[in-house]
Amino acid sequence: MNRSENGPAFVGSKLEPVPVPECDVCECCVREREVARQAGRSLEVRSLNGVIASHPHGREVRA
């Protein structure tokens, strides 16, 4: 099973969510997360990590 098809993977020592490739929402959040990190806004970084982690990639709605 490819993790990128089913949701973000957690990697690295800080266990931040990895954006799903080619997702506009994830790409935007990653850019904002890096700006927030450089500005020292750790609460915003954590919030954006939450958005990336909970974004519904690969979750199908079944009838």
QUIHU-V474227 format. One record per pair of residues at least 24 apart in sequence whose C-alpha atoms are under 10 Angstrom apart, sorted by the first residue. I is the first residue (numbers start at 1). J is the second residue. Records with the same first field share a line. If there is no record, write none. Layout:
# QUIHU-V474227
I->J + J
This chain:
# QUIHU-V474227
3->57 + 58
4->57 + 58
5->57 + 58 + 59
6->56 + 57 + 58 + 59 + 60
7->52 + 53 + 54 + 55 + 56 + 57 + 58 + 59
8->52 + 53 + 54 + 55 + 56 + 57 + 58
9->52 + 53
10->53
15->49
16->45 + 46 + 48 + 49 + 50 + 52 + 53
17->48 + 49 + 50 + 51 + 52 + 53 + 54
18->49 + 52 + 53
19->49 + 52 + 53 + 55 + 57
20->52 + 53 + 55 + 57 + 58
23->55 + 57
25->51 + 52 + 55
26->51 + 52 + 53 + 55
27->52
28->52
